[in-house]
Amino acid sequence: EGTVKLQANLSLVRGSLSNALNDPVCTDARSSEICRNIRSTLPRLEIAANYSS
C-alpha cells in the first residue's frame, strides 16, 4: 500500500513539474536550457526499489 501511495504521489509531482515547465518563462533564452534539463530528468522521479513487505 505504501508503494502504491508513493508512486501516485511521484506521478502527481511529475505532472505538476511538467505543467510548470510549460510556462512561458521557460521560453526565455536564459531559462530554456534549465527548463529543458529539468524536463529531461522527470522520468527519474519513480520508485527505484521495491519497498513492499
N, CA, C, O and CB atoms as a CASP TS submission, in Angstrom:
PFRMAT TS
TARGET T0000
AUTHOR 0000-0000-0000
METHOD Language model
MODEL 1
PARENT N/A
ATOM      1  N   GLU     1       0.826  -1.197   0.000  1.00  0.00           N
ATOM      2  CA  GLU     1       0.000   0.000   0.000  1.00  0.00           C
ATOM      3  C   GLU     1       0.866   1.255   0.000  1.00  0.00           C
ATOM      4  O   GLU     1       0.562   2.213  -0.711  1.00  0.00           O
ATOM      5  CB  GLU     1      -0.937   0.001   1.208  1.00  0.00           C
ATOM      6  N   GLY     2       1.936   1.263   0.784  1.00  0.00           N
ATOM      7  CA  GLY     2       2.822   2.422   0.825  1.00  0.00           C
ATOM      8  C   GLY     2       3.468   2.694  -0.515  1.00  0.00           C
ATOM      9  O   GLY     2       3.627   3.848  -0.915  1.00  0.00           O
ATOM     10  N   THR     3       3.841   1.630  -1.210  1.00  0.00           N
ATOM     11  CA  THR     3       4.469   1.775  -2.523  1.00  0.00           C
ATOM     12  C   THR     3       3.491   2.385  -3.518  1.00  0.00           C
ATOM     13  O   THR     3       3.867   3.227  -4.334  1.00  0.00           O
ATOM     14  CB  THR     3       4.973   0.415  -3.037  1.00  0.00           C
ATOM     15  N   VAL     4       2.256   1.965  -3.448  1.00  0.00           N
ATOM     16  CA  VAL     4       1.227   2.495  -4.354  1.00  0.00           C
ATOM     17  C   VAL     4       1.027   3.989  -4.101  1.00  0.00           C
ATOM     18  O   VAL     4       0.928   4.775  -5.042  1.00  0.00           O
ATOM     19  CB  VAL     4      -0.116   1.731  -4.172  1.00  0.00           C
ATOM     20  N   LYS     5       0.968   4.374  -2.828  1.00  0.00           N
ATOM     21  CA  LYS     5       0.794   5.791  -2.488  1.00  0.00           C
ATOM     22  C   LYS     5       1.996   6.611  -2.938  1.00  0.00           C
ATOM     23  O   LYS     5       1.843   7.702  -3.488  1.00  0.00           O
ATOM     24  CB  LYS     5       0.578   5.960  -0.976  1.00  0.00           C
ATOM     25  N   LEU     6       3.191   6.081  -2.703  1.00  0.00           N
ATOM     26  CA  LEU     6       4.398   6.787  -3.115  1.00  0.00           C
ATOM     27  C   LEU     6       4.423   6.976  -4.626  1.00  0.00           C
ATOM     28  O   LEU     6       4.732   8.063  -5.114  1.00  0.00           O
ATOM     29  CB  LEU     6       5.646   6.030  -2.655  1.00  0.00           C
ATOM     30  N   GLN     7       4.101   5.929  -5.358  1.00  0.00           N
ATOM     31  CA  GLN     7       4.089   6.019  -6.823  1.00  0.00           C
ATOM     32  C   GLN     7       3.055   7.037  -7.288  1.00  0.00           C
ATOM     33  O   GLN     7       3.314   7.800  -8.219  1.00  0.00           O
ATOM     34  CB  GLN     7       3.795   4.640  -7.451  1.00  0.00           C
ATOM     35  N   ALA     8       1.897   7.058  -6.655  1.00  0.00           N
ATOM     36  CA  ALA     8       0.854   8.017  -7.020  1.00  0.00           C
ATOM     37  C   ALA     8       1.317   9.446  -6.747  1.00  0.00           C
ATOM     38  O   ALA     8       1.098  10.340  -7.565  1.00  0.00           O
ATOM     39  CB  ALA     8      -0.445   7.722  -6.249  1.00  0.00           C
ATOM     40  N   ASN     9       1.956   9.660  -5.598  1.00  0.00           N
ATOM     41  CA  ASN     9       2.447  10.997  -5.270  1.00  0.00           C
ATOM     42  C   ASN     9       3.551  11.438  -6.222  1.00  0.00           C
ATOM     43  O   ASN     9       3.583  12.595  -6.641  1.00  0.00           O
ATOM     44  CB  ASN     9       2.954  11.034  -3.835  1.00  0.00           C
ATOM     45  N   LEU    10       4.446  10.534  -6.562  1.00  0.00           N
ATOM     46  CA  LEU    10       5.507  10.868  -7.510  1.00  0.00           C
ATOM     47  C   LEU    10       4.922  11.206  -8.875  1.00  0.00           C
ATOM     48  O   LEU    10       5.427  12.083  -9.576  1.00  0.00           O
ATOM     49  CB  LEU    10       6.504   9.709  -7.633  1.00  0.00           C
ATOM     50  N   SER    11       3.879  10.519  -9.238  1.00  0.00           N
ATOM     51  CA  SER    11       3.209  10.794 -10.503  1.00  0.00           C
ATOM     52  C   SER    11       2.601  12.198 -10.498  1.00  0.00           C
ATOM     53  O   SER    11       2.679  12.920 -11.491  1.00  0.00           O
ATOM     54  CB  SER    11       2.120   9.742 -10.774  1.00  0.00           C
ATOM     55  N   LEU    12       2.004  12.571  -9.381  1.00  0.00           N
ATOM     56  CA  LEU    12       1.442  13.919  -9.252  1.00  0.00           C
ATOM     57  C   LEU    12       2.536  14.977  -9.332  1.00  0.00           C
ATOM     58  O   LEU    12       2.359  16.011  -9.976  1.00  0.00           O
ATOM     59  CB  LEU    12       0.675  14.056  -7.930  1.00  0.00           C
ATOM     60  N   VAL    13       3.652  14.722  -8.686  1.00  0.00           N
ATOM     61  CA  VAL    13       4.773  15.664  -8.716  1.00  0.00           C
ATOM     62  C   VAL    13       5.304  15.813 -10.137  1.00  0.00           C
ATOM     63  O   VAL    13       5.565  16.927 -10.591  1.00  0.00           O
ATOM     64  CB  VAL    13       5.900  15.200  -7.770  1.00  0.00           C
ATOM     65  N   ARG    14       5.462  14.697 -10.834  1.00  0.00           N
ATOM     66  CA  ARG    14       5.926  14.755 -12.227  1.00  0.00           C
ATOM     67  C   ARG    14       4.973  15.599 -13.077  1.00  0.00           C
ATOM     68  O   ARG    14       5.406  16.430 -13.875  1.00  0.00           O
ATOM     69  CB  ARG    14       6.050  13.328 -12.818  1.00  0.00           C
ATOM     70  N   GLY    15       3.680  15.374 -12.896  1.00  0.00           N
ATOM     71  CA  GLY    15       2.687  16.134 -13.652  1.00  0.00           C
ATOM     72  C   GLY    15       2.735  17.620 -13.337  1.00  0.00           C
ATOM     73  O   GLY    15       2.663  18.455 -14.238  1.00  0.00           O
ATOM     74  N   SER    16       2.856  17.945 -12.060  1.00  0.00           N
ATOM     75  CA  SER    16       2.918  19.354 -11.657  1.00  0.00           C
ATOM     76  C   SER    16       4.169  20.034 -12.200  1.00  0.00           C
ATOM     77  O   SER    16       4.110  21.161 -12.691  1.00  0.00           O
ATOM     78  CB  SER    16       2.883  19.473 -10.132  1.00  0.00           C
ATOM     79  N   LEU    17       5.297  19.342 -12.108  1.00  0.00           N
ATOM     80  CA  LEU    17       6.539  19.907 -12.640  1.00  0.00           C
ATOM     81  C   LEU    17       6.458  20.075 -14.153  1.00  0.00           C
ATOM     82  O   LEU    17       6.917  21.079 -14.699  1.00  0.00           O
ATOM     83  CB  LEU    17       7.734  19.016 -12.273  1.00  0.00           C
ATOM     84  N   SER    18       5.881  19.102 -14.813  1.00  0.00           N
ATOM     85  CA  SER    18       5.732  19.182 -16.262  1.00  0.00           C
ATOM     86  C   SER    18       4.876  20.387 -16.646  1.00  0.00           C
ATOM     87  O   SER    18       5.200  21.106 -17.591  1.00  0.00           O
ATOM     88  CB  SER    18       5.112  17.888 -16.812  1.00  0.00           C
ATOM     89  N   ASN    19       3.797  20.603 -15.924  1.00  0.00           N
ATOM     90  CA  ASN    19       2.939  21.765 -16.185  1.00  0.00           C
ATOM     91  C   ASN    19       3.699  23.064 -15.947  1.00  0.00           C
ATOM     92  O   ASN    19       3.595  24.000 -16.740  1.00  0.00           O
ATOM     93  CB  ASN    19       1.681  21.720 -15.298  1.00  0.00           C
ATOM     94  N   ALA    20       4.462  23.123 -14.862  1.00  0.00           N
ATOM     95  CA  ALA    20       5.232  24.326 -14.553  1.00  0.00           C
ATOM     96  C   ALA    20       6.269  24.599 -15.641  1.00  0.00           C
ATOM     97  O   ALA    20       6.542  25.753 -15.974  1.00  0.00           O
ATOM     98  CB  ALA    20       5.922  24.186 -13.186  1.00  0.00           C
ATOM     99  N   LEU    21       6.840  23.535 -16.189  1.00  0.00           N
ATOM    100  CA  LEU    21       7.865  23.696 -17.222  1.00  0.00           C
ATOM    101  C   LEU    21       7.277  24.098 -18.570  1.00  0.00           C
ATOM    102  O   LEU    21       8.018  24.427 -19.496  1.00  0.00           O
ATOM    103  CB  LEU    21       8.650  22.411 -17.374  1.00  0.00           C
ATOM    104  N   ASN    22       5.958  24.073 -18.687  1.00  0.00           N
ATOM    105  CA  ASN    22       5.294  24.550 -19.901  1.00  0.00           C
ATOM    106  C   ASN    22       4.960  26.036 -19.815  1.00  0.00           C
ATOM    107  O   ASN    22       4.379  26.606 -20.739  1.00  0.00           O
ATOM    108  CB  ASN    22       4.024  23.748 -20.156  1.00  0.00           C
ATOM    109  N   ASP    23       5.330  26.653 -18.702  1.00  0.00           N
ATOM    110  CA  ASP    23       5.100  28.077 -18.504  1.00  0.00           C
ATOM    111  C   ASP    23       5.909  28.881 -19.526  1.00  0.00           C
ATOM    112  O   ASP    23       7.014  28.478 -19.889  1.00  0.00           O
ATOM    113  CB  ASP    23       5.472  28.495 -17.059  1.00  0.00           C
ATOM    114  N   PRO    24       5.381  29.995 -19.986  1.00  0.00           N
ATOM    115  CA  PRO    24       6.115  30.821 -20.951  1.00  0.00           C
ATOM    116  C   PRO    24       7.502  31.262 -20.475  1.00  0.00           C
ATOM    117  O   PRO    24       8.370  31.552 -21.298  1.00  0.00           O
ATOM    118  CB  PRO    24       5.305  32.035 -21.278  1.00  0.00           C
ATOM    119  N   VAL    25       7.719  31.315 -19.175  1.00  0.00           N
ATOM    120  CA  VAL    25       9.042  31.714 -18.681  1.00  0.00           C
ATOM    121  C   VAL    25      10.124  30.748 -19.169  1.00  0.00           C
ATOM    122  O   VAL    25      11.290  31.127 -19.277  1.00  0.00           O
ATOM    123  CB  VAL    25       9.044  31.775 -17.140  1.00  0.00           C
ATOM    124  N   CYS    26       9.744  29.513 -19.460  1.00  0.00           N
ATOM    125  CA  CYS    26      10.714  28.524 -19.940  1.00  0.00           C
ATOM    126  C   CYS    26      11.109  28.751 -21.396  1.00  0.00           C
ATOM    127  O   CYS    26      11.978  28.052 -21.916  1.00  0.00           O
ATOM    128  CB  CYS    26      10.148  27.127 -19.781  1.00  0.00           C
ATOM    129  N   THR    27      10.486  29.712 -22.050  1.00  0.00           N
ATOM    130  CA  THR    27      10.889  30.027 -23.418  1.00  0.00           C
ATOM    131  C   THR    27      11.926  31.146 -23.449  1.00  0.00           C
ATOM    132  O   THR    27      12.526  31.416 -24.490  1.00  0.00           O
ATOM    133  CB  THR    27       9.669  30.421 -24.252  1.00  0.00           C
ATOM    134  N   ASP    28      12.132  31.786 -22.322  1.00  0.00           N
ATOM    135  CA  ASP    28      13.152  32.818 -22.207  1.00  0.00           C
ATOM    136  C   ASP    28      14.529  32.209 -22.476  1.00  0.00           C
ATOM    137  O   ASP    28      14.805  31.081 -22.066  1.00  0.00           O
ATOM    138  CB  ASP    28      13.108  33.482 -20.806  1.00  0.00           C
ATOM    139  N   ALA    29      15.375  32.946 -23.154  1.00  0.00           N
ATOM    140  CA  ALA    29      16.691  32.419 -23.547  1.00  0.00           C
ATOM    141  C   ALA    29      17.496  31.910 -22.353  1.00  0.00           C
ATOM    142  O   ALA    29      18.150  30.872 -22.449  1.00  0.00           O
ATOM    143  CB  ALA    29      17.486  33.493 -24.273  1.00  0.00           C
ATOM    144  N   ARG    30      17.457  32.623 -21.238  1.00  0.00           N
ATOM    145  CA  ARG    30      18.250  32.210 -20.077  1.00  0.00           C
ATOM    146  C   ARG    30      17.628  31.033 -19.345  1.00  0.00           C
ATOM    147  O   ARG    30      18.341  30.250 -18.717  1.00  0.00           O
ATOM    148  CB  ARG    30      18.415  33.371 -19.120  1.00  0.00           C
ATOM    149  N   SER    31      16.331  30.900 -19.416  1.00  0.00           N
ATOM    150  CA  SER    31      15.638  29.843 -18.672  1.00  0.00           C
ATOM    151  C   SER    31      15.450  28.561 -19.462  1.00  0.00           C
ATOM    152  O   SER    31      15.311  27.490 -18.871  1.00  0.00           O
ATOM    153  CB  SER    31      14.303  30.335 -18.223  1.00  0.00           C
ATOM    154  N   SER    32      15.444  28.645 -20.763  1.00  0.00           N
ATOM    155  CA  SER    32      15.064  27.486 -21.572  1.00  0.00           C
ATOM    156  C   SER    32      15.970  26.278 -21.352  1.00  0.00           C
ATOM    157  O   SER    32      15.484  25.148 -21.307  1.00  0.00           O
ATOM    158  CB  SER    32      15.076  27.858 -23.029  1.00  0.00           C
ATOM    159  N   GLU    33      17.272  26.496 -21.215  1.00  0.00           N
ATOM    160  CA  GLU    33      18.170  25.361 -21.001  1.00  0.00           C
ATOM    161  C   GLU    33      17.919  24.709 -19.646  1.00  0.00           C
ATOM    162  O   GLU    33      17.930  23.483 -19.529  1.00  0.00           O
ATOM    163  CB  GLU    33      19.630  25.809 -21.105  1.00  0.00           C
ATOM    164  N   ILE    34      17.694  25.528 -18.627  1.00  0.00           N
ATOM    165  CA  ILE    34      17.406  24.993 -17.291  1.00  0.00           C
ATOM    166  C   ILE    34      16.118  24.180 -17.332  1.00  0.00           C
ATOM    167  O   ILE    34      16.069  23.066 -16.811  1.00  0.00           O
ATOM    168  CB  ILE    34      17.293  26.139 -16.246  1.00  0.00           C
ATOM    169  N   CYS    35      15.084  24.729 -17.942  1.00  0.00           N
ATOM    170  CA  CYS    35      13.806  24.021 -18.037  1.00  0.00           C
ATOM    171  C   CYS    35      13.960  22.719 -18.812  1.00  0.00           C
ATOM    172  O   CYS    35      13.394  21.694 -18.432  1.00  0.00           O
ATOM    173  CB  CYS    35      12.748  24.909 -18.705  1.00  0.00           C
ATOM    174  N   ARG    36      14.720  22.761 -19.888  1.00  0.00           N
ATOM    175  CA  ARG    36      14.949  21.557 -20.697  1.00  0.00           C
ATOM    176  C   ARG    36      15.683  20.488 -19.883  1.00  0.00           C
ATOM    177  O   ARG    36      15.353  19.305 -19.963  1.00  0.00           O
ATOM    178  CB  ARG    36      15.758  21.906 -21.969  1.00  0.00           C
ATOM    179  N   ASN    37      16.677  20.910 -19.101  1.00  0.00           N
ATOM    180  CA  ASN    37      17.410  19.959 -18.263  1.00  0.00           C
ATOM    181  C   ASN    37      16.512  19.331 -17.204  1.00  0.00           C
ATOM    182  O   ASN    37      16.570  18.124 -16.970  1.00  0.00           O
ATOM    183  CB  ASN    37      18.592  20.650 -17.594  1.00  0.00           C
ATOM    184  N   ILE    38      15.692  20.142 -16.574  1.00  0.00           N
ATOM    185  CA  ILE    38      14.766  19.618 -15.563  1.00  0.00           C
ATOM    186  C   ILE    38      13.771  18.665 -16.221  1.00  0.00           C
ATOM    187  O   ILE    38      13.498  17.583 -15.702  1.00  0.00           O
ATOM    188  CB  ILE    38      14.016  20.778 -14.842  1.00  0.00           C
ATOM    189  N   ARG    39      13.234  19.078 -17.364  1.00  0.00           N
ATOM    190  CA  ARG    39      12.252  18.247 -18.075  1.00  0.00           C
ATOM    191  C   ARG    39      12.843  16.877 -18.419  1.00  0.00           C
ATOM    192  O   ARG    39      12.147  15.863 -18.352  1.00  0.00           O
ATOM    193  CB  ARG    39      11.775  18.956 -19.362  1.00  0.00           C
ATOM    194  N   SER    40      14.111  16.850 -18.783  1.00  0.00           N
ATOM    195  CA  SER    40      14.735  15.575 -19.170  1.00  0.00           C
ATOM    196  C   SER    40      14.946  14.645 -17.978  1.00  0.00           C
ATOM    197  O   SER    40      15.130  13.441 -18.160  1.00  0.00           O
ATOM    198  CB  SER    40      16.072  15.834 -19.852  1.00  0.00           C
ATOM    199  N   THR    41      14.920  15.187 -16.765  1.00  0.00           N
ATOM    200  CA  THR    41      15.125  14.340 -15.583  1.00  0.00           C
ATOM    201  C   THR    41      13.814  13.872 -14.952  1.00  0.00           C
ATOM    202  O   THR    41      13.841  13.051 -14.035  1.00  0.00           O
ATOM    203  CB  THR    41      15.939  15.091 -14.549  1.00  0.00           C
ATOM    204  N   LEU    42      12.686  14.364 -15.410  1.00  0.00           N
ATOM    205  CA  LEU    42      11.404  13.985 -14.807  1.00  0.00           C
ATOM    206  C   LEU    42      11.163  12.476 -14.773  1.00  0.00           C
ATOM    207  O   LEU    42      10.613  11.980 -13.789  1.00  0.00           O
ATOM    208  CB  LEU    42      10.282  14.645 -15.558  1.00  0.00           C
ATOM    209  N   PRO    43      11.550  11.735 -15.796  1.00  0.00           N
ATOM    210  CA  PRO    43      11.330  10.283 -15.721  1.00  0.00           C
ATOM    211  C   PRO    43      12.074   9.609 -14.563  1.00  0.00           C
ATOM    212  O   PRO    43      11.741   8.486 -14.182  1.00  0.00           O
ATOM    213  CB  PRO    43      11.754   9.642 -17.020  1.00  0.00           C
ATOM    214  N   ARG    44      13.058  10.275 -14.015  1.00  0.00           N
ATOM    215  CA  ARG    44      13.793   9.692 -12.879  1.00  0.00           C
ATOM    216  C   ARG    44      12.984   9.722 -11.586  1.00  0.00           C
ATOM    217  O   ARG    44      13.336   9.058 -10.612  1.00  0.00           O
ATOM    218  CB  ARG    44      15.107  10.434 -12.672  1.00  0.00           C
ATOM    219  N   LEU    45      11.905  10.491 -11.580  1.00  0.00           N
ATOM    220  CA  LEU    45      11.058  10.552 -10.387  1.00  0.00           C
ATOM    221  C   LEU    45      10.152   9.328 -10.346  1.00  0.00           C
ATOM    222  O   LEU    45       8.953   9.409 -10.612  1.00  0.00           O
ATOM    223  CB  LEU    45      10.214  11.858 -10.370  1.00  0.00           C
ATOM    224  N   GLU    46      10.733   8.233 -10.018  1.00  0.00           N
ATOM    225  CA  GLU    46       9.992   6.986  -9.896  1.00  0.00           C
ATOM    226  C   GLU    46      10.633   6.160  -8.792  1.00  0.00           C
ATOM    227  O   GLU    46      11.737   6.456  -8.336  1.00  0.00           O
ATOM    228  CB  GLU    46       9.969   6.201 -11.245  1.00  0.00           C
ATOM    229  N   ILE    47       9.944   5.152  -8.384  1.00  0.00           N
ATOM    230  CA  ILE    47      10.459   4.273  -7.339  1.00  0.00           C
ATOM    231  C   ILE    47      11.507   3.359  -7.955  1.00  0.00           C
ATOM    232  O   ILE    47      11.242   2.653  -8.927  1.00  0.00           O
ATOM    233  CB  ILE    47       9.313   3.446  -6.675  1.00  0.00           C
ATOM    234  N   ALA    48      12.700   3.384  -7.373  1.00  0.00           N
ATOM    235  CA  ALA    48      13.790   2.569  -7.911  1.00  0.00           C
ATOM    236  C   ALA    48      13.968   1.272  -7.129  1.00  0.00           C
ATOM    237  O   ALA    48      14.812   0.447  -7.479  1.00  0.00           O
ATOM    238  CB  ALA    48      15.090   3.360  -7.900  1.00  0.00           C
ATOM    239  N   ALA    49      13.190   1.089  -6.087  1.00  0.00           N
ATOM    240  CA  ALA    49      13.306  -0.126  -5.274  1.00  0.00           C
ATOM    241  C   ALA    49      11.917  -0.584  -4.873  1.00  0.00           C
ATOM    242  O   ALA    49      10.961   0.191  -4.914  1.00  0.00           O
ATOM    243  CB  ALA    49      14.191   0.116  -4.014  1.00  0.00           C
ATOM    244  N   ASN    50      11.812  -1.812  -4.495  1.00  0.00           N
ATOM    245  CA  ASN    50      10.536  -2.358  -4.041  1.00  0.00           C
ATOM    246  C   ASN    50      10.517  -2.328  -2.514  1.00  0.00           C
ATOM    247  O   ASN    50      11.240  -3.078  -1.858  1.00  0.00           O
ATOM    248  CB  ASN    50      10.316  -3.814  -4.580  1.00  0.00           C
ATOM    249  N   TYR    51       9.681  -1.452  -1.960  1.00  0.00           N
ATOM    250  CA  TYR    51       9.614  -1.308  -0.509  1.00  0.00           C
ATOM    251  C   TYR    51       8.478  -2.115   0.103  1.00  0.00           C
ATOM    252  O   TYR    51       8.240  -2.020   1.307  1.00  0.00           O
ATOM    253  CB  TYR    51       9.455   0.148  -0.143  1.00  0.00           C
ATOM    254  N   SER    52       7.773  -2.905  -0.696  1.00  0.00           N
ATOM    255  CA  SER    52       6.688  -3.701  -0.124  1.00  0.00           C
ATOM    256  C   SER    52       7.252  -4.847   0.697  1.00  0.00           C
ATOM    257  O   SER    52       8.333  -5.370   0.425  1.00  0.00           O
ATOM    258  CB  SER    52       5.765  -4.240  -1.228  1.00  0.00           C
ATOM    259  N   SER    53       6.498  -5.211   1.689  1.00  0.00           N
ATOM    260  CA  SER    53       6.956  -6.343   2.515  1.00  0.00           C
ATOM    261  C   SER    53       5.947  -7.462   2.486  1.00  0.00           C
ATOM    262  O   SER    53       6.156  -8.498   3.119  1.00  0.00           O
ATOM    263  CB  SER    53       7.205  -5.903   3.963  1.00  0.00           C
TER
END
